[in-house]
Amino acid sequence: MTEETPFDIVGPEAITAGRATDAYFDRTMEALEHAGKNPNVVAEVSADQFPTGEFAVLAGLKDAAHLLEGHPVDVDALPEGQLFDHGPVMRIEGQYQEFARLETSLLGFLSHPTGIATNALRARRAAPESTVLSFGSRHVHPSLGAMVERSALIGGLDGISNVAAGEVIDREAGGTMPHALVICFGRGNQEAAWQAFDEAVGPGVPRVALCDTYSDEVDEAIRAVEAVPDLDSIRLDTTSSRRGDFRRIVQEVRWELDARGHDDVGIFLSGGLDPTTLRELRDVADGFGVGGYVSNAEPKDFALDIVSIDGEPVAKRGKLSGKKAVYRTDTGSHEVGLADEEGPGDAESLFEPLLRDGELVREFDIDDATRRARKDAEAVGFGDHADQ
Ligand SMILES: O=P(O)(O)OC[C@H]1O[C@H](OP(=O)(O)OP(=O)(O)O)[C@H](O)[C@@H]1O
């Protein structure tokens, strides 16, 4: 069946119906139905069986939960924003045929957002006192915008840029101006562009002038503060080939603004930033826009494995059998054990009910997830060093 759509997008109906699946699950269903087999299983989603010391931030759980909703299964999972470095992040219990076809979409719903939220948290921790905004939705397929922005917020970024994504996740998108606006007014007329922006946009929009389009950053910054009296900030997005020593350029701009009594005008930076450059620049700038480093994060490599059939532990080679529980000790370490054994000491059990007999039993809140990620990052020292 071919659906007529203007874009190459697999829609929500196909995902919900289980058609966004690898064909081998269709074959599996045919074979199981043919053989009259539909065992009771425990299946777990995990990235690593043993501790790696490399923590990641769980995200995408809301979509994963809605995918499984309505299927007669019980599901437990870590809360969104939880840091983990091994062990299951989700456990599904039920008859295998009830969810076999959903595996492809389920893993995708978790893998990509978890990668993005993890890099967002790295960026967050690299510049903890600065405003850090998500600028990266332009690097991914537009159908993924809301996923990118939601995951970036879970990792702790302060704001998003994608307007439609904001409508989906109920957050207002923010933004300054592109070079295109300045160029539309012509070389030498940067003031006209900055003033048009100031006159046109709503009162709640921060006045931020882009000051690197045609001439030197110091020259444009001085001209911008003189042209727009209530300017909040300037933004420098200097192309990498023209950057030289970007830190020195920013320091020079700061000095010249301060020397003219504009120490209240902030400096906002963007363009190819990552945790290393955020660390280098965080004491000379007030805020950053981070795009590709976050939106192009490598997806976390999750797998779904059956670990128990009709109560008997099973696993393929290289995987650990048996229904598991996940704990966080008071020192922050992440521990995994069999579910029917007692957890270590005072450890906090991390699995929470997500679905019971197909019914959603958990609510999702981006701010809660963000707080959890921050608290966890502090506990395990995630992102404290440049190499993490
Ligand atoms: O490099 P990233 O971290 O992915 O940041 C995303 C982009 O956001 C900025 O766009 P800007 O509005 O300055 O682009 P323009 O040149 O198209 O105006 C900057 O130029 C980056 O290309």
The ligand as an SDF file (V2000), in Angstrom:
LIG
                    3D

 22 22  0  0  0  0  0  0  0  0999 V2000
   26.6100   25.6960   14.0500 O   0  0  0  0  0  0  0  0  0  0  0  0
   25.4880   25.2260   14.9230 P   0  0  0  0  0  0  0  0  0  0  0  0
   25.9270   25.0190   16.3440 O   0  0  0  0  0  0  0  0  0  0  0  0
   24.7800   24.0770   14.3450 O   0  0  0  0  0  0  0  0  0  0  0  0
   24.4360   26.4240   15.0450 O   0  0  0  0  0  0  0  0  0  0  0  0
   23.3160   26.5300   14.2620 C   0  0  0  0  0  0  0  0  0  0  0  0
   23.3930   27.6760   13.3160 C   0  0  0  0  0  0  0  0  0  0  0  0
   22.7700   28.7760   13.9130 O   0  0  0  0  0  0  0  0  0  0  0  0
   23.3820   29.9540   13.4740 C   0  0  0  0  0  0  0  0  0  0  0  0
   22.7460   30.4160   12.4080 O   0  0  0  0  0  0  0  0  0  0  0  0
   22.6350   31.9230   11.8650 P   0  0  0  0  0  0  0  0  0  0  0  0
   21.2870   32.3690   12.2180 O   0  0  0  0  0  0  0  0  0  0  0  0
   23.7440   32.7800   12.2560 O   0  0  0  0  0  0  0  0  0  0  0  0
   22.7750   31.5020   10.3850 O   0  0  0  0  0  0  0  0  0  0  0  0
   22.6980   32.2800    9.0370 P   0  0  0  0  0  0  0  0  0  0  0  0
   24.1380   32.4430    8.6520 O   0  0  0  0  0  0  0  0  0  0  0  0
   21.9340   31.3530    8.1860 O   0  0  0  0  0  0  0  0  0  0  0  0
   22.0450   33.5730    9.2900 O   0  0  0  0  0  0  0  0  0  0  0  0
   24.8000   29.5450   13.1580 C   0  0  0  0  0  0  0  0  0  0  0  0
   25.2600   30.1570   11.9880 O   0  0  0  0  0  0  0  0  0  0  0  0
   24.7650   28.0960   12.9430 C   0  0  0  0  0  0  0  0  0  0  0  0
   25.0480   27.7930   11.6190 O   0  0  0  0  0  0  0  0  0  0  0  0
  1  2  2  0
  2  3  1  0
  2  4  1  0
  2  5  1  0
  5  6  1  0
  6  7  1  0
  7  8  1  0
  7 21  1  0
  8  9  1  0
  9 10  1  0
  9 19  1  0
 10 11  1  0
 11 12  2  0
 11 13  1  0
 11 14  1  0
 14 15  1  0
 15 16  2  0
 15 17  1  0
 15 18  1  0
 19 20  1  0
 19 21  1  0
 21 22  1  0
M  END
$$$$
